[in-house]
């Protein structure tokens, strides 16, 4: 009974974290609409306002009894994965959202589990099963159906393909981050890994923004009259769409495992599409619904097969 309650708690934490995290694209689109800012400025505010929370967690964690210092090799991988998962991935995501809808962004981004399977197959020599192959086919078919359905609606957008490509790059870099996460979290712990990878990415984002501003002769921080709304969106992105869900998802992953967490977070695209419809006025169309169902089905199969493989490894280790 205690184990069942613990698992239920883990699922609820992961589910809630995924719903909260899915507000990110909506907040970004609202900020673009009401403040006329650019993606890099919005990303900078998100990371800058998140920074104090991660610094506090890092300081608190370093003073805990039993804290293990990271080796140089571990530092290297944490920084590298942070740059991939929270700097490059977020940068591609925020710029891409300037050009395509929030619903399509979430669907393309949700290709990352399939990319993780391919990365694990190529880099770590993990065999792709027949079920995973068909899951990949379902996922890409779903994306194709939703994509061309969106293309028929968004005919006047000259940057549609460019925005889609940027989100595609976001999905690839995030998949590399997740593949590395599965190997670093068991060693460092979810909270420690998330904190330090986020700090590395924050440094990169701030450097990128300040170099651009200096090169263009602009102000280092948006402080002009009327920027209060922009800073408000920055606070929402930092707290609601970054700090809170990142630790919720890390905590959920620690309780129920990364594969189960990936399955639970399949609610993300549905949540984003519904929020985009009610908050942004984006239409819901048949191709989008069919594509979303196929993508989520593929991801669920990938997560299910991953859990079976994980269980088989655990059983083999227990036998020895």
N, C-alpha and C positions, 0 to 999 in steps of 0.2 A: 504493500500500500504506500509506503514511504517513497519507494522508487517510482511508482506511478505518479505520485503527486509531484515529485521532483521533475520528472519528464514533462508533465503537464505545465509546470512553471516555466521550464525551458522553452517549450513550444509557444506559450503565451508571450514570453519576453521577445522571442525571435519574431513572432507574428506582429506584435505591436511595433517593434523596431523597424520592420519592413514597411509598415503602413506610414510611420512617421517619416522614414527616409524617403518614401515616394513623393513627399511634398516638395522635395528639392526642385524638381523640374518646374513645378507649378509656381513656386516662389521666384525662380529665375525668370520665367516668362512674364510674371506680373511686374517684376522689377524692370525688365526691358520695356514693357508697355507704359509704365508710369513715370520712369525716370530717364529714359533714353540713354542709359549708360551702356558700356561695352562689357564683354564677357570677362576680360582680364581684371578690370576694376572690381567687378562684382565678386570674382573669385578671391582677389586680394583681401577684400573686406571680410569675406567668409573665413579665410584662414587667419587673418589678423585678430579677429574677435574671438576665434576659437583658441588662439594661442595661450591665454592665461590659464584656461582650464587644463590643457595638456601639460603645461609647466607645473601646475599644482600636483597633478596626478603623478608626474615623473618624480618630483621632489618627495612626495609622500611614499611612493613605491621604493625609492632608493634608501629610505630610512627604515623600511620594514625589516624585521628580523628574518634572516634567511635569504635576503636578497642576494642573488648571484650576479656578479659582474659579467658583462658580456665580453667575449674575446674579440680581437680585431676582425676576425673572419665574420663573426656574428654581427658586429657593427656594420661591416661592409654590406652584408645582405639586407639588414634592416633599412639602411639608408637607400640602397638600390631599389628595394621593393616599395619603400615610401615614395620615391621619385616616380616609379612606374604607376603605383596605384592611386596616389593622392595628388601628385603634381601633373604629370603628363595626362593621365586619364581624366582628371577634373578639368584641365585646360581644354582638351579636345571637346569635352562634354559641354562646358559653358559656351565655347565659341560656336559649336554645332547647334546649340539651342537657339542661337540668334536666327537660324535659317529654317528649322523644321519644327513641327509640332511636338508638344510634350509627350503625347501618346506614342508617336513613332519613335521618338528618342528612347523611350523606355523599352520598346520592343527590340530595337536594334541593339541597345545596350544589353538586353537579356540574352544575347548570343554568347555571353562570356562563359556560361557553364560548358557549352559545346567546345569553345576554344580551349578551355581548361583540359577537356578530355584529349583534344588533339595535341596540346603541349605536353601532357603527361605521356602520350604515346610516342612522340618524337624525342623528347628530351630525356624522359625517365623510363622509356621502353616498356610502358604499360600497354598490354594488348587491348585493342578495342573489340569488345564482344559484338555478336550479331545484333543483340538488343540495343546496344549503344549506337551501332551503325544506323539502325532504323530510327532511333531517337534523334540522331543528328539530321537525318533526312527530313523527319517531321518538322524539326525546328527551322531548318532553312526553307522548307516549303511554306511554313506559316509566315516567316518574314517576307518571303516573296509575294505572297497573296496580299498581306497587309500593306506592303510597300507600294505595289502597283495600284492598289485601291486608293492610297493616299495621294499618289501621283496624279490620278484622274481628278481629284478634288483640288489639289494645290497647283493647278496648271500655270498660274501667274507668277510663281516663285522662281526667279532666275538662279537662285543659289541652292535649290533643293538637293541636287546631287552632291554639291560640296558639303553642305551641312550633314547629309547622310554619311558621307565618307569620313568626316571628322568623328561622328558618333561611332562608326565602325572601328576607327583607330582607338577610340576610348574603350570599346569592348575588348579589343585585343590586349591593350596594356593592362587593363583591369584583370584579365584572365591570367596574365603572367604574375600579377600581384597575388591573386588567389592561389595559384599553384605553389608559389613560394610560401604563402601564409600557412598552408597545410603542413609544411615542414618546419616552420619556425615557431608556431604557436605551442606545439608540444614541448619545445625546449625552453622557451622564454615565458610562456603564459600569454593568454589573449590580451589582457589589459596592457602589459608591458610592451608587447610587440606593437599594438595599435597606437599607443602613446608615442613611442619613439619614431615609428614610421611616419606618423602625422607631423611630428616636429621637424623631421627632415624635409617633408614636402612643403611645410609652411615656410621654411627658410628659402626653398627654391622659388616658391610663388612670390614672396616678397622681393627677392632679388630680381626676378624677371620684371615685376611691375615697376620697381624703382629705376632699373636700368632703362626701361622704355620711357618713363616720365622724364628722366634726365636727358635722354637722347632727343626727345620731342620738345624739351624746354617747358614742360608742364609742371603743375604743383605736385608735390609728393603724395598728398592726401586730399581727397575731395572735400573741401571745406567751404565752398561757395554757398551763397544764399539759395535755399531750396534743396540742398543736399540732404536735409534731415530724413526725407523719405528713403533715400538711398542707404543711409546708415541704418535706418529701421529694418530694411530688407537684409542688410548685412548681419544684424543681430539675429533675425529669424533664421537665416541660413546657417549661422554659426551654431546656435543653440538647438533649434528644432530639426534642422536637416543635416547636422554634422555631429556635434558633441553627444547629444542624448542618444540618437540611434546607433552611433558607432560603438558605444559602450554596451548598449542593449544587445546588439547583434553579437558582440564579442562574448558577453555573458551567456547568451543563449547558445552560442557555438560551443562554449566550454561545457554546458550541461548536456546537450543532445548530440554534439558532434557536428563537424562541418557539413557532411552530406545531408543530414536531417535538416540542418539550418538552411541549406540551399533549397531544399524542397519547400520549407515553410515560406521562404522569401519569394516563392513563385507568385505570391499575391501582389507583388510590387507592380507589374504592368497593369493588372486590372484596376488597382487602386489609382494609379496615375491617370489612366484613361477616364475613369469616372470623375476624378477631380478636375481633369482638363475640360470635361463636358460641362460640369456644373459651375466651375469657377472661371474658366476662360472662354466658355461658349463654343468649344471645339465640337464638331459633329461626331457622332458614333455611327459607323457605316458597316455594312455586312462583311466586307472583306477584312476590316479591322477585327471584328468579333471572331471570324473563322481563323484568321491568322494568329490571334492571341491564344485561342484554344489549342491550336496545333503547337505553338511555341511552348506553352506551359506543359502540355502533354509530353513533349520531347524532353524538357528539363526534368520533369518528374521521373521519367524513365531513367535518365542519366543519374539522377540522385539516388534512385532505388538500386540501380546496379552498383553504384559506388558504395552504398551501404552494405550490399551483399558481399562485395569484395573485401570491405573493411572487416566484416564479421568473420569471413573465412581466414583472414590474416590473424585476427585475434584468437580464433579457435586453434590455429596451427601453433601460435606462440604458447597458448595454454597447454597444448599437448606436449610441448618440449619442456 
